[in-house]
Amino acid sequence: MKKYIPIAVILIAFASCRKEGCTDKKAINFNITADVDDGSCIYCDEKVTVLGNAEGFIVDEQFQSSHYQDSIVYLEIEQTEELYSDQSCGINNCSMDLKFTNLLSDDIINLDIRLIVVAQSSGGTLSNFTQNFYGIMIKAEQDTLIEGAFLNNHIIGGCHSITGVFDVILRDVNYN
């Protein structure tokens, strides 16, 4: 009987040493030492939603330019909202991507603009987002993409959706 007491103590100790935690290797909080799943697994899901689009032309208004009053660039703006299932997976944010398409047979080697975008919150509040861009280069009849041109951490109550209204102020442009 005395022989079995140490064995029983070892078995009880072994059984009581079971470690709870996330046992799914696909979860971001997988615990390699856990042998009992406690339901705490966290999975990263990202939801990207396109909130709005706007498009228009940039016209060269520089009197001395060889492209005076020509539409030189077609500009597309796309706004997205990224939402993550858990804060440890990423930061919720809103961003606007800009796509510049050169409409000329000349390279644009230095495009300086001020972009003003009008956006509206889900509550109806209008806001202006302004950003200066310097030294944009666009090969002849090619595209240049600027991702995250306007990047804001997620605003409580949601992102402001672009209304399609924007203004571009051409500050300078050089051609090659």
C-alpha positions as CSV (number, residue, x, y, z in Angstrom):
1,M,0.0,0.0,0.0
2,K,2.9,2.4,0.9
3,K,4.4,1.7,-2.6
4,Y,1.3,3.1,-4.3
5,I,1.1,6.4,-2.3
6,P,4.1,8.0,-4.1
7,I,2.7,6.9,-7.5
8,A,-0.8,8.3,-6.6
9,V,0.8,11.6,-5.5
10,I,2.7,11.8,-8.8
11,L,-0.4,11.0,-10.9
12,I,-2.5,13.6,-9.0
13,A,0.3,16.2,-9.4
14,F,0.6,15.4,-13.1
15,A,-3.1,15.6,-13.7
16,S,-3.3,19.0,-11.8
17,C,-0.5,20.5,-14.0
18,R,-2.7,20.7,-17.1
19,K,-2.2,24.2,-18.6
20,E,-5.2,26.1,-20.0
21,G,-4.8,28.5,-22.9
22,C,-5.3,28.8,-26.7
23,T,-4.3,25.6,-28.4
24,D,-5.1,26.6,-32.0
25,K,-1.9,27.3,-34.0
26,K,-3.8,29.6,-36.4
27,A,-4.6,32.1,-33.5
28,I,-2.3,35.0,-32.8
29,N,-2.2,34.1,-29.1
30,F,-1.4,30.4,-29.6
31,N,0.2,29.0,-26.4
32,I,2.6,26.2,-27.1
33,T,2.5,25.1,-23.4
34,A,-1.3,24.9,-23.2
35,D,-2.9,21.5,-23.5
36,V,-6.5,22.5,-22.6
37,D,-8.2,25.0,-24.9
38,D,-9.9,27.6,-22.7
39,G,-11.7,29.4,-25.5
40,S,-9.4,32.5,-25.4
41,C,-8.0,32.2,-29.0
42,I,-7.9,35.5,-31.0
43,Y,-8.1,35.5,-34.7
44,C,-7.2,38.4,-37.0
45,D,-9.8,39.3,-39.5
46,E,-9.5,42.5,-41.5
47,K,-12.5,44.1,-43.3
48,V,-11.7,46.7,-46.0
49,T,-14.6,48.8,-47.2
50,V,-14.4,51.3,-50.1
51,L,-16.2,54.4,-48.7
52,G,-16.0,56.7,-51.7
53,N,-14.4,57.7,-55.0
54,A,-13.7,60.9,-56.7
55,E,-12.0,61.8,-60.0
56,G,-11.0,64.7,-62.1
57,F,-8.4,66.5,-64.2
58,I,-5.4,68.6,-63.3
59,V,-5.0,71.4,-65.8
60,D,-1.8,73.3,-66.4
61,E,-2.6,77.0,-65.8
62,Q,1.0,78.2,-66.1
63,F,0.9,80.8,-68.9
64,Q,4.5,80.1,-70.0
65,S,4.0,76.4,-70.2
66,S,4.0,74.4,-73.5
67,H,0.9,72.6,-72.1
68,Y,-1.0,75.8,-71.0
69,Q,-4.7,75.0,-70.4
70,D,-4.2,71.3,-71.2
71,S,-5.5,68.6,-69.0
72,I,-2.2,67.0,-68.0
73,V,-3.1,64.5,-65.3
74,Y,-6.2,62.4,-64.6
75,L,-6.6,62.0,-60.8
76,E,-8.5,59.3,-59.1
77,I,-9.1,59.2,-55.3
78,E,-10.3,56.1,-53.5
79,Q,-11.1,56.2,-49.8
80,T,-11.1,53.0,-47.7
81,E,-11.8,52.0,-44.2
82,E,-9.9,49.2,-42.5
83,L,-11.4,47.5,-39.5
84,Y,-9.7,44.8,-37.5
85,S,-11.4,42.1,-35.4
86,D,-9.1,42.7,-32.5
87,Q,-6.9,45.7,-31.5
88,S,-3.9,43.4,-31.3
89,C,-4.3,42.7,-35.1
90,G,-3.9,46.3,-36.2
91,I,-5.1,49.8,-35.9
92,N,-8.5,50.7,-37.4
93,N,-8.0,53.5,-39.9
94,C,-9.3,55.5,-42.9
95,S,-7.1,56.3,-45.8
96,M,-7.3,57.8,-49.3
97,D,-5.2,56.5,-52.2
98,L,-4.4,58.7,-55.1
99,K,-3.8,57.5,-58.6
100,F,-2.2,60.1,-61.0
101,T,-2.4,59.2,-64.8
102,N,-0.2,61.3,-67.1
103,L,-2.2,62.2,-70.1
104,L,0.8,63.6,-72.0
105,S,3.5,62.1,-74.2
106,D,6.0,64.0,-72.1
107,D,7.3,62.8,-68.7
108,I,6.2,64.9,-65.8
109,I,9.3,65.2,-63.7
110,N,8.1,67.6,-60.9
111,L,4.4,68.0,-60.1
112,D,3.6,70.1,-57.0
113,I,0.0,70.3,-56.0
114,R,-2.2,71.2,-53.1
115,L,-5.2,68.8,-52.8
116,I,-8.3,69.7,-50.9
117,V,-10.9,67.0,-50.4
118,V,-14.4,67.5,-48.9
119,A,-15.6,64.6,-46.7
120,Q,-18.7,64.0,-44.7
121,S,-19.1,62.1,-41.4
122,S,-22.0,59.6,-40.9
123,G,-23.6,62.4,-38.8
124,G,-23.5,64.8,-41.8
125,T,-20.6,67.0,-40.7
126,L,-18.5,68.2,-43.6
127,S,-14.7,68.4,-43.2
128,N,-11.9,69.5,-45.5
129,F,-8.7,67.5,-45.7
130,T,-5.8,69.4,-47.2
131,Q,-2.4,67.9,-48.2
132,N,0.5,69.3,-50.2
133,F,2.4,66.9,-52.6
134,Y,5.8,67.8,-54.0
135,G,8.0,66.3,-56.6
136,I,5.5,63.8,-58.0
137,M,7.1,62.1,-61.1
138,I,4.9,60.4,-63.7
139,K,6.3,58.8,-66.9
140,A,4.6,59.7,-70.2
141,E,1.2,58.0,-70.4
142,Q,1.8,56.1,-67.2
143,D,0.3,55.9,-63.7
144,T,1.7,56.8,-60.3
145,L,0.0,55.6,-57.1
146,I,0.3,57.2,-53.7
147,E,-1.2,54.9,-51.1
148,G,-2.4,56.3,-47.8
149,A,-2.1,59.9,-48.9
150,F,-4.5,60.9,-46.2
151,L,-4.2,58.4,-43.3
152,N,-6.2,58.9,-40.1
153,N,-6.6,56.6,-37.2
154,H,-10.2,55.5,-37.0
155,I,-12.5,58.3,-35.8
156,I,-15.1,57.4,-33.2
157,G,-18.4,57.3,-35.1
158,G,-16.7,56.2,-38.3
159,C,-14.6,57.6,-41.1
160,H,-15.5,60.7,-43.0
161,S,-16.6,59.6,-46.6
162,I,-15.4,61.7,-49.5
163,T,-18.3,63.4,-51.2
164,G,-16.7,63.5,-54.6
165,V,-15.9,67.2,-54.3
166,F,-12.2,68.1,-54.4
167,D,-10.0,70.9,-55.6
168,V,-6.5,70.7,-56.9
169,I,-4.2,73.8,-56.9
170,L,-1.3,73.3,-59.3
171,R,1.7,75.0,-57.7
172,D,4.4,74.0,-60.2
173,V,5.0,71.4,-63.0
174,N,8.0,70.6,-65.1
175,Y,8.2,68.4,-68.2
176,N,10.9,66.3,-69.8
